Amino acid sequence: MAEKTEADKSNPSRREFLKTSTLAAASFMIVPRFVLGGKGYIAPSDRLIVASVGVGGKGGDDISHFNKTGKAEIAFLCDVDDVRAANSVKSFPKAKYYKDWRELFDKDSKNFDAVSVSTPDHTHAIVAYHAMQLGKHVYVQKPLTHDIAEARLLTEAAKKYKVVTQMGNQGASNDGTRQLAEWYDADIIGDVHTVYCWTNRPVWPQGIPWPTTKTEVPATLNWDLWLGTAPYKDYIDNLVPFNWRGWWDYGTGALGDMGCHLVEAPFRVLGLQYAKDVQASVGTVYVGEFKQGHFPDSCPPSSHITLTFPKTHKTKGDITLHWMDGGIQPERPEELGANERFGDDGNGTLFIGTKGKMMASTYSANPLLLPTSRTNEVKVKQTIPRVTGQSDGHYGQWIEGCLAGYGKTQLSSSFDVAGPLTEALLMANLAVRGHDLKGGHIKMLWDNDNMRITNFDAVNQYVKRQYREGWSI
């Protein structure tokens, strides 16, 4: 405490004022924050300050869900495209807006707690990793990363930096995937040995060559920032904001878009981790005089991929998982009625066990035992806690986890779960890319510890791509 001045000693009223003021200040400091704020007030310590990178489209939808929890403050917005960001900027007028996430992190990293990443696949890892290095919790849209090495890096970084993580595959928080797990754990369908996952994606152009016509970049888009880690190419029409998914430099094809939604259930139900081998056949297009077209820049129009997963603590042997996209579907189960739907809107998951079968739709919705009449007949005890609010709860679960702190709560798709899932999907894409490298329909053997295919080295260049100069992790 500062020494009293002569003026203080000679002025009783001043001494009394100082004493009274000090006591008042002390008493003010110990009043609970919720009392000061009144009814419904949420103390700053109970609010998560969020910075969102990529706020158009799905990014805008993500932050609206965070906002609905009432425990998140969307304080910073970042997007390379002013037009795409416009709705979010309007919805959160108090949020500070940036175009470059690096500038956001440099200037305001002390002013937020967590980062939501909803950019194209090729920039997920670089944004998320730098956020984690700053000690920020991260929510990252699916697929977690563009490359296998990136997925492994983020999985390890979550533990190293002790941050709360969640991947944006909302179905992981749905009741459906938990119901499937409970049926399996109760031995209703016996030991599962085969799983089929299928999708109607792509619903964007694939199996095409890179356009040769250069187009003027929109004035509202910073093309260099959008490219980020990817090699420099001239801007083309109809790439932004959605059709980038079909180009290898930016997207991960149908597997990246829907795999995290459809393969999540087999991972949870069967305790899968890392695949040990993969093979693929792909659809091709014909150009010119009926010459088969292989376009290394673009994902194929369809594929059928077969992954083998080693025995887990929940299986008696290896698991064969079939992935089908481009409208390809497995044969309808004989137990399914002629007019009963097989999945929904071209998407689904089917488990085949030694005693029966079960299936679900997108996001593991509408879980069913086969024949479907068994679904209501079979009763099993609920052993897995449900996530309140299901898909909306996926966002709230992350918010609550961040507020509680690292290791305090269990999340549906934290990176220790999302990382291995993403790696398996990206490893499957190695077999797809092998076709353009003349690998053809071979079984590629995976060395998980060293993250490499051991019998076809040419595809290992895609395990960890080269970043553009000036962009690195």
Rosetta blueprint (number, residue, H / E / L):
1 M L
2 A L
3 E L
4 K L
5 T L
6 E H
7 A H
8 D H
9 K H
10 S L
11 N L
12 P H
13 S H
14 R H
15 R H
16 E H
17 F H
18 L H
19 K H
20 T H
21 S H
22 T H
23 L H
24 A H
25 A H
26 A H
27 S H
28 F H
29 M H
30 I L
31 V L
32 P L
33 R H
34 F H
35 V H
36 L H
37 G H
38 G L
39 K L
40 G L
41 Y L
42 I L
43 A L
44 P H
45 S H
46 D H
47 R L
48 L E
49 I E
50 V E
51 A E
52 S E
53 V E
54 G L
55 V L
56 G L
57 G L
58 K H
59 G H
60 G H
61 D H
62 D H
63 I H
64 S H
65 H H
66 F H
67 N H
68 K H
69 T L
70 G L
71 K L
72 A E
73 E E
74 I E
75 A E
76 F E
77 L E
78 C E
79 D L
80 V L
81 D E
82 D H
83 V H
84 R H
85 A H
86 A H
87 N H
88 S H
89 V H
90 K H
91 S H
92 F L
93 P L
94 K L
95 A L
96 K E
97 Y E
98 Y E
99 K L
100 D L
101 W H
102 R H
103 E H
104 L H
105 F H
106 D H
107 K H
108 D H
109 S H
110 K H
111 N H
112 F L
113 D L
114 A E
115 V E
116 S E
117 V E
118 S L
119 T L
120 P L
121 D H
122 H H
123 T H
124 H H
125 A H
126 I H
127 V H
128 A H
129 Y H
130 H H
131 A H
132 M H
133 Q H
134 L L
135 G L
136 K L
137 H E
138 V E
139 Y E
140 V E
141 Q L
142 K L
143 P L
144 L L
145 T L
146 H L
147 D L
148 I H
149 A H
150 E H
151 A H
152 R H
153 L H
154 L H
155 T H
156 E H
157 A H
158 A H
159 K H
160 K H
161 Y H
162 K L
163 V L
164 V L
165 T E
166 Q E
167 M E
168 G L
169 N L
170 Q H
171 G H
172 A H
173 S H
174 N L
175 D H
176 G H
177 T H
178 R H
179 Q H
180 L H
181 A H
182 E H
183 W H
184 Y H
185 D H
186 A L
187 D L
188 I L
189 I L
190 G L
191 D L
192 V E
193 H E
194 T E
195 V E
196 Y E
197 C E
198 W E
199 T L
200 N L
201 R L
202 P L
203 V L
204 W L
205 P L
206 Q L
207 G L
208 I L
209 P L
210 W L
211 P L
212 T L
213 T L
214 K L
215 T L
216 E L
217 V L
218 P L
219 A L
220 T L
221 L E
222 N L
223 W H
224 D H
225 L H
226 W H
227 L H
228 G L
229 T L
230 A L
231 P L
232 Y L
233 K L
234 D L
235 Y L
236 I L
237 D L
238 N L
239 L L
240 V L
241 P L
242 F L
243 N H
244 W H
245 R H
246 G H
247 W E
248 W L
249 D L
250 Y L
251 G L
252 T L
253 G H
254 A H
255 L H
256 G H
257 D H
258 M H
259 G H
260 C H
261 H H
262 L H
263 V L
264 E H
265 A H
266 P H
267 F H
268 R H
269 V H
270 L H
271 G L
272 L L
273 Q L
274 Y L
275 A L
276 K L
277 D E
278 V E
279 Q E
280 A E
281 S E
282 V E
283 G L
284 T L
285 V E
286 Y E
287 V E
288 G L
289 E L
290 F L
291 K E
292 Q E
293 G E
294 H L
295 F L
296 P L
297 D L
298 S E
299 C L
300 P L
301 P L
302 S L
303 S E
304 H E
305 I E
306 T E
307 L E
308 T E
309 F E
310 P L
311 K L
312 T L
313 H L
314 K L
315 T L
316 K L
317 G L
318 D L
319 I E
320 T E
321 L E
322 H E
323 W E
324 M E
325 D E
326 G L
327 G L
328 I L
329 Q L
330 P L
331 E L
332 R L
333 P L
334 E L
335 E L
336 L L
337 G L
338 A L
339 N L
340 E L
341 R L
342 F L
343 G L
344 D E
345 D L
346 G L
347 N E
348 G E
349 T E
350 L E
351 F E
352 I E
353 G E
354 T L
355 K L
356 G L
357 K E
358 M E
359 M E
360 A E
361 S L
362 T H
363 Y H
364 S H
365 A L
366 N L
367 P L
368 L E
369 L E
370 L E
371 P L
372 T L
373 S L
374 R H
375 T H
376 N H
377 E H
378 V L
379 K L
380 V L
381 K L
382 Q L
383 T L
384 I L
385 P L
386 R L
387 V L
388 T L
389 G L
390 Q H
391 S H
392 D H
393 G H
394 H H
395 Y H
396 G H
397 Q H
398 W H
399 I H
400 E H
401 G H
402 C H
403 L H
404 A H
405 G L
406 Y L
407 G L
408 K L
409 T L
410 Q L
411 L L
412 S L
413 S L
414 S L
415 F H
416 D H
417 V H
418 A H
419 G H
420 P H
421 L H
422 T H
423 E H
424 A H
425 L H
426 L H
427 M H
428 A H
429 N H
430 L H
431 A H
432 V H
433 R H
434 G H
435 H H
436 D H
437 L H
438 K L
439 G L
440 G L
441 H L
442 I L
443 K L
444 M E
445 L E
446 W E
447 D E
448 N L
449 D L
450 N L
451 M L
452 R E
453 I E
454 T L
455 N L
456 F L
457 D H
458 A H
459 V H
460 N H
461 Q H
462 Y H
463 V L
464 K L
465 R L
466 Q L
467 Y L
468 R L
469 E L
470 G L
471 W L
472 S L
473 I L
